[in-house]
Amino acid sequence: MTWSWRNRVMSGFAAMLLGIYVSYAQTPERQFRRVSELTGLPSGLYLPMRIGKTLRSGKTQSGSAVVVEATQRVPVSENSYLDRDVRLSGEVVSSTAGDGTAKHPAVLSIHFSSVSYRGKAIPVVTRAVALANLVDVGATSLPATGSTDRGNSNAASWTTRQVGGDEVYRSGWVGDVCDSTMRKVGFADFYGVYSLPVTMDGQQVPRAMGVFSTNSQGLYGYEHGATLESSAGTITITSPEKRVVLRNGDNLLLEVVQH
């Protein structure tokens, strides 16, 4: 190999490395910064949370403490995020067993009053967007039904289905989230799944979706006839069965409406 040919090869290799570096420097991971102290949350922010203790209406007492934890990174502005060290605290405000009929349903109500992050807590008011049973939650980490990925052992490149029907097309954990018409409605990375940016406090901010689709609403995987209502920070699940049961591992999608 002549010197000039070797020089051209090395120059090309150096340019390739520079291109990789520039690309890496411009990824969202490099542009975003982690919030070090919680001062407030914008209205419209989504908080995907995991229930860590089983609650049973009629058995769990009113006044019992409830703490739920974030399942992924949560963007809070165009260039900052909260890591998974986010917790919501509240209490059970109503817990009654039913008799197995619609006339006397089982009722479980929870009121979340504060959000904590890295040792600091502030008041918050939320509304429930959706709630998913742990079985439905678990299915979101598997290759989607009919996907060719079922023969692929690399989970970082699976196509998966969110609760509610959106599909996530990953390659090395990164990829698009598409609805049933193959329209892009969000994106995914190593740290979670997000909607496309929406306006919050005058900024364009992606919503953290956790296991949920961008159009998820209501209950998933619960008894037929069960309903979800949310008002003034209180979440109420009503069921024609004898008990409402929220299990350890169920996931909840909340929206901040006031802070």
C-alpha positions in Angstrom: 0.0 0.0 0.0 1.5 3.4 -1.0 1.8 6.2 1.4 -0.9 8.3 -0.4 -3.3 5.3 -0.4 -2.7 4.6 3.2 -3.2 8.3 4.0 -6.5 8.4 2.2 -7.7 5.3 4.1 -6.7 6.8 7.5 -8.3 10.1 6.6 -11.5 8.3 5.7 -11.4 6.3 9.0 -10.8 9.5 11.0 -13.8 11.2 9.2 -15.9 8.2 10.0 -15.0 8.4 13.7 -15.7 12.1 13.7 -19.1 11.5 12.3 -19.9 8.9 14.9 -18.7 11.3 17.6 -20.9 14.1 16.3 -23.9 11.8 16.0 -23.4 10.6 19.6 -22.9 14.2 20.8 -26.3 15.1 19.3 -28.4 12.3 20.8 -31.1 13.2 23.3 -29.0 11.6 26.1 -26.3 14.3 25.5 -28.8 17.2 25.2 -30.9 16.4 28.3 -29.8 17.0 31.9 -31.0 15.4 35.1 -33.0 17.6 37.5 -31.1 17.7 40.8 -33.9 19.3 42.9 -37.6 19.2 42.6 -39.2 22.6 42.5 -42.4 22.0 40.5 -44.1 20.0 37.8 -45.8 21.4 34.7 -49.5 20.7 34.3 -50.0 18.1 31.6 -47.0 16.0 32.7 -47.6 12.3 32.7 -46.2 10.1 35.5 -46.1 6.3 34.7 -46.1 4.6 38.2 -45.9 1.1 39.6 -48.1 0.0 42.5 -45.8 -1.7 45.1 -48.4 -3.0 47.6 -51.6 -5.0 47.0 -54.8 -3.1 48.0 -58.1 -4.9 48.5 -61.3 -3.0 49.0 -63.0 -4.0 52.2 -59.7 -5.3 53.6 -57.3 -2.5 53.2 -58.4 0.2 55.7 -59.2 3.8 54.9 -56.3 5.9 55.9 -53.7 3.3 54.8 -50.7 4.9 53.2 -50.1 4.3 49.5 -46.8 5.0 47.8 -46.2 4.4 44.0 -42.9 4.6 42.1 -42.0 5.8 38.6 -41.2 3.2 36.1 -39.0 5.3 33.8 -37.3 8.6 33.2 -39.8 11.5 33.0 -39.0 14.6 30.8 -40.2 17.8 32.6 -39.0 20.4 30.1 -37.4 20.6 26.6 -34.0 19.8 28.0 -34.4 18.2 31.5 -35.8 15.1 33.1 -36.4 13.4 36.4 -34.8 9.9 36.8 -36.8 7.0 38.2 -36.4 8.3 41.8 -39.9 9.8 41.7 -42.6 8.7 44.2 -46.1 9.7 44.8 -47.6 9.4 48.3 -51.2 9.4 49.4 -53.8 7.3 51.3 -56.8 5.1 50.8 -59.9 7.3 51.4 -62.6 4.7 50.7 -62.5 0.9 50.9 -65.7 -1.0 50.7 -66.5 -4.6 49.7 -69.4 -5.3 47.3 -71.9 -8.1 47.3 -71.2 -9.2 43.7 -73.9 -7.1 42.1 -74.0 -3.8 40.3 -76.4 -2.5 42.9 -73.9 -2.8 45.7 -70.4 -2.6 44.0 -67.0 -2.8 45.6 -65.3 0.6 45.8 -61.6 1.6 46.3 -60.6 5.3 46.3 -57.0 6.6 46.6 -55.9 10.2 47.0 -52.4 11.2 46.1 -51.2 14.4 47.7 -47.5 14.8 47.3 -44.6 13.9 44.9 -41.1 13.3 46.2 -37.8 13.3 44.3 -34.3 13.0 45.8 -35.4 13.7 49.3 -37.7 16.6 48.6 -41.5 16.5 48.5 -44.0 19.0 47.1 -47.8 19.0 47.0 -49.4 17.8 43.7 -52.8 17.1 42.3 -53.2 14.4 39.7 -55.8 12.6 37.7 -55.8 9.0 36.6 -55.5 8.5 32.9 -55.2 4.7 32.8 -54.6 1.6 35.0 -53.3 -1.7 33.9 -53.3 -5.1 35.5 -49.8 -6.7 36.1 -50.5 -9.4 33.4 -51.1 -6.8 30.8 -48.0 -4.9 32.0 -45.9 -8.0 31.7 -47.0 -8.6 28.1 -45.5 -5.3 27.0 -42.0 -6.6 27.6 -42.5 -9.6 25.2 -42.4 -9.6 21.4 -45.7 -8.5 20.0 -48.1 -11.3 18.8 -47.2 -12.2 15.3 -43.9 -10.5 15.4 -40.9 -12.2 13.8 -38.9 -11.1 16.8 -40.1 -14.2 18.8 -37.0 -16.0 17.4 -34.7 -13.1 18.3 -33.1 -13.4 21.8 -32.0 -9.7 21.8 -34.7 -7.8 23.6 -33.1 -4.5 22.6 -34.4 -5.0 19.1 -37.8 -6.5 19.7 -41.1 -5.1 18.4 -43.4 -4.9 21.5 -47.0 -3.8 22.0 -48.0 -1.2 24.6 -51.1 -1.4 26.8 -53.8 0.1 24.5 -52.3 -1.1 21.2 -49.4 1.1 20.2 -46.3 -0.8 18.9 -42.7 0.0 19.7 -40.2 -0.8 16.9 -36.8 -0.9 18.5 -33.3 -1.4 17.2 -30.7 -1.2 20.0 -33.4 0.0 22.4 -34.1 3.1 20.2 -37.1 3.3 17.9 -40.5 4.7 16.9 -43.8 4.2 18.6 -46.7 3.8 16.1 -50.4 3.5 16.4 -52.7 0.9 14.6 -52.5 2.9 11.4 -48.6 2.9 11.5 -48.6 6.7 12.2 -45.7 7.7 14.4 -47.0 8.8 17.8 -43.9 8.6 20.0 -40.4 7.1 20.4 -38.5 4.9 22.7 -35.0 4.8 24.1 -33.1 2.8 26.8 -34.8 4.8 29.5 -38.4 4.5 28.5 -41.2 5.1 26.0 -42.5 8.6 25.2 -45.2 10.4 23.2 -44.3 13.0 20.7 -43.8 16.4 22.4 -46.9 18.3 23.6 -47.1 21.9 25.0 -46.5 22.2 28.7 -45.9 25.7 30.2 -45.0 27.0 26.8 -42.4 24.3 26.0 -42.6 21.2 23.8 -42.1 18.2 26.1 -42.5 14.5 25.4 -44.7 12.7 27.8 -43.4 9.6 29.7 -45.8 6.8 28.8 -44.3 3.8 30.6 -46.2 0.7 29.4 -49.1 2.6 28.1 -50.2 3.7 24.6 -50.5 7.4 23.8 -54.3 7.0 23.6 -54.7 4.8 26.6 -57.7 5.6 28.8 -59.5 3.7 31.6 -58.9 0.2 32.9 -57.0 -2.7 31.3 -57.2 -6.3 32.4 -59.7 -5.8 35.2 -63.1 -7.3 35.8 -65.9 -6.7 33.2 -68.0 -3.8 34.3 -65.2 -2.1 36.5 -64.8 1.6 36.0 -62.2 4.2 36.7 -63.0 7.8 37.8 -60.7 10.6 38.8 -61.6 14.0 40.4 -59.8 16.6 42.5 -56.8 14.2 43.0 -58.9 11.2 44.0 -58.9 8.0 42.0 -61.9 5.7 42.4 -62.2 2.2 41.0 -65.7 0.7 41.2 -66.4 -3.0 40.4 -69.5 -5.2 40.4 -67.4 -7.9 41.9 -67.1 -8.4 45.7 -63.7 -6.7 45.8 -61.6 -4.2 43.9 -58.0 -5.5 43.9 -55.0 -3.5 42.9 -52.0 -5.8 42.9 -48.3 -5.3 43.5 -47.0 -4.8 39.9 -50.1 -3.1 38.5 -49.2 0.1 36.6 -50.9 3.5 36.8 -50.6 6.5 34.4 -51.3 9.8 36.1 -51.4 13.4 34.7 -50.4 16.3 36.8 -53.2 18.9 36.9 -51.9 21.1 39.6 -48.7 21.6 41.6 
